[in-house]
Amino acid sequence: ETNETNETINKSITIKEEIESDVHIWSNKAPIWQDDYPDDIDTHVRLGTRFKSINLAKSTGKPNKQTKLNLNRQIANYVSLSLDNIEKYLNRYMKDIICDGEEEAELKGKNGVIAGCDIPKWTLLGHYAGRMIAESEANHTMHQDTYAVDIAPGWFLSGYRHGNVTSLINANTNYKEGTQCPPPNASFLIHRHTNGYVAFVISINKIPQGRSIFIDYGHGYWKEKNKIFIISSDKEEAVEQQQK
């Protein structure tokens, strides 16, 4: 019985690795809302910016009234841009790189993002592009999809193969004990627009040109990511099992 269980787990890990080994495709011309955006997501929820969605670093104070007004102005300007101008905007603030491991050894050789210019605190860096995934679907794919963001009740936004440069921003921590991590200097900011939900990326501290951009993905992200997904023999049923 033990051997059968080990074979099943090994099989599930192999399947997971095969999925995660697919090349991630991204473009800075990815739209803010995909053409197939669901039209039944929280239509009763009021429009506006969810400032409580900002994941603040210890050194970051909460945004005051003036800061919130300024961020809303930046959002209004951003959503009015053409795709060509959105591409220019993203290229100005963010550059993709291959990490050299200087800031985090675990990231060496992986994709990352650095500031393309000196970025002031509370600057809108761009939108997290992707497609909407219902929670019922995410429950079976989130462990495989390392690009999913919790964006609305019952929904996730996946940047996998639908994202832009923001999908390459690394986490500042994986919540493992004893790991020394750089502080986050950016955060997601959820906004409810007339066209639907948007996950923006904003700076929460000053970011000098050339400095890596990091976001705290949150403890829940890593809890989901570290689950083993056991595939049944007929591949039609799946059961999650927490790694030990």
C-alpha positions, 0 to 999 in steps of 0.5 A, spaced: 500 500 500 505 504 501 509 503 494 502 504 491 501 511 495 508 513 493 507 511 486 501 515 486 505 521 489 511 521 484 506 521 478 502 527 481 509 531 482 511 529 475 505 531 472 505 538 476 513 539 473 511 537 466 505 543 467 510 548 470 515 547 465 511 550 459 514 556 457 510 562 460 508 567 454 507 574 456 506 581 452 506 588 454 500 589 449 496 584 454 489 588 455 486 590 461 480 586 460 480 579 456 475 579 451 472 573 454 471 576 461 465 574 465 459 578 465 456 575 472 462 577 477 459 581 483 455 586 479 452 588 485 458 590 488 460 598 488 465 601 483 472 603 486 479 602 489 480 596 494 485 600 498 485 595 504 487 590 498 494 593 499 499 588 502 503 593 506 511 592 508 512 594 515 516 600 513 510 603 509 505 607 512 498 607 510 496 611 504 492 618 506 486 621 503 491 625 498 495 619 496 488 615 495 486 621 490 492 621 487 492 613 485 485 614 483 487 619 478 493 614 476 488 609 475 483 613 471 489 615 466 491 608 465 485 605 463 484 611 458 490 609 454 491 605 448 494 598 448 500 602 444 501 607 450 500 601 455 506 598 452 510 604 453 508 605 460 510 598 462 516 599 458 518 605 462 517 603 469 519 595 469 524 591 465 525 584 465 531 580 467 534 574 469 536 574 476 543 573 478 541 571 485 545 577 488 538 579 492 535 572 493 539 566 492 533 562 490 532 566 484 538 565 481 537 564 473 529 565 474 526 571 471 525 577 475 523 585 474 527 591 475 525 598 476 526 601 469 527 608 472 527 611 479 520 610 481 516 614 487 512 611 492 505 610 491 506 610 483 501 605 479 506 601 475 501 597 471 496 592 470 496 585 472 494 582 465 490 575 465 484 571 464 479 570 470 478 563 473 472 561 477 474 558 484 471 552 482 476 551 477 482 554 481 481 549 486 484 544 481 489 548 478 492 553 483 497 549 485 499 548 478 498 555 476 503 560 480 500 566 476 494 566 480 491 572 484 485 572 488 481 578 485 474 577 487 469 573 491 469 566 487 474 568 482 482 568 481 486 572 475 491 568 472 497 571 468 499 564 465 500 565 458 496 571 458 500 576 462 505 582 461 511 584 465 508 584 472 507 576 471 514 576 472 515 580 479 518 575 484 515 574 491 520 577 497 518 571 501 516 564 501 514 564 509 519 559 510 522 560 517 529 562 517 529 565 510 532 572 510 528 576 505 528 583 502 522 587 504 517 588 499 517 594 495 510 593 491 503 591 492 497 589 488 491 594 488 484 591 487 480 596 483 472 595 481 471 598 474 465 599 470 468 594 465 470 589 471 475 587 476 483 589 475 489 588 479 494 593 479 501 593 481 503 599 485 510 601 489 509 602 496 516 605 497 521 608 493 524 604 488 531 606 485 532 605 477 535 598 477 533 595 483 529 589 483 521 589 484 518 584 489 511 583 492 509 579 498 504 574 495 501 572 502 501 566 506 495 563 503 499 563 496 504 559 499 500 554 502 496 553 496 502 552 492 505 547 496 500 542 496 501 535 492 495 534 487 494 526 487 491 524 480 486 518 480 488 512 475 482 515 470 485 522 471 478 524 472 478 525 479 483 529 483 484 530 491 489 535 494 494 532 499 498 537 504 505 536 503 508 534 510 
